[in-house]
Amino acid sequence: MKILITGGSGFIGSNLVKKIIDQTEHHVVNVDLLTYASNNATLSSLKNHPRYDFQQGNICDNDLVAGVLSYFKPQIVFHLAAESHVDRSIGAPSEFIQTNIYGTYSLLTEIRSHLDRHKVDGFKLIHVSTDEVYGSLGLDDPAFTETSRYKPNSPYAASKASSDLLTRAWHKTYKLPTITTHCSNNYGPYQNTEKFIPKVITNLIKGVEIPIYGNGLNIRDWVHVSDHCDALLKIMSHGRIGQTYCIGADQEYKNIDVVDHIIDALDKQLPTENNRKLLKEFVSDRLGHDLRYAINSGKITSQLDWRPTTKFVDGISHTVKWYIDNQDWWQT
């Protein structure tokens, strides 16, 4: 098959591209604007690969999207292109409105037009979203499911919720063959250092303070990016049109505990005489900071036989090693 991935040079997208090329015979077309959060060096090894094509461009550009669809005629589209950093959304929400909402509208519009002109058997648009659209959980609340109500609390979450609803509307109104996924917090190699885990790792490597919001007791469900990509491939092969799938690892950790796990891993792999725990710096809490996210993956486990395989402690250890071994990648 030919698979189009929007945002394929970003964190999740690049890991997905690599997994498809390494583990299947499918052809991948990557459309990415290459903003600050993307890194073209991530996929440099695929530059001349016969099953990989790259097109730099903005998904808000209808003509570009139409041209890519017409030329490559993909059977599968993974929509991952998005502004994704909550802190940036608080300070500059307009970019999130433009990319996450209008960009999704542009993609939906051009896919609909393309499918009206060309019959594509088995076509699927897999819209990759976030658990943040569901808002915040209390400490004793049950985990989010596919039927949880939308209660976004940040401009980022609101923009993703809007893109989800557009995707739903295009399926219901125009019968566009779509699937939506909601994943918990990802971690692993190739993640931009503005995000929590790579920021902690790289700050510790450099020996500078680690900013921790509030009291560090906010809780996240962490899933390794490789497990997330495996789930997306399961959905590509066996997911049902019109359905939503929640993807999580049932591995909830307080932010402060995540920091301690990273410190332990670094102390083993990159010993120092300095006490890295002294680099913790508690800073003013983020505006609208959600207390807790947790995902119930029962549906995708029971229906598609997917389950995560990476234990958090092992995943953190491997992730720390990757950032130690690839300092040229994140310091450029």
Secondary structure as UniProt FT lines:
FT   STRAND          2..6
FT   TURN            7..9
FT   HELIX           11..23
FT   STRAND          27..32
FT   TURN            36..37
FT   HELIX           40..46
FT   TURN            47..48
FT   TURN            50..51
FT   STRAND          52..56
FT   TURN            59..60
FT   HELIX           62..72
FT   STRAND          76..79
FT   HELIX           86..91
FT   HELIX           93..96
FT   HELIX           97..102
FT   HELIX           103..117
FT   TURN            121..122
FT   STRAND          124..130
FT   HELIX           131..134
FT   TURN            139..140
FT   TURN            146..147
FT   HELIX           155..174
FT   STRAND          178..183
FT   STRAND          185..187
FT   TURN            189..190
FT   TURN            193..194
FT   HELIX           196..206
FT   STRAND          210..213
FT   TURN            214..215
FT   STRAND          219..224
FT   HELIX           225..238
FT   TURN            241..242
FT   STRAND          244..247
FT   STRAND          252..254
FT   HELIX           255..269
FT   HELIX           276..279
FT   STRAND          280..283
FT   TURN            287..288
FT   HELIX           298..304
FT   HELIX           312..325
FT   HELIX           327..331
//
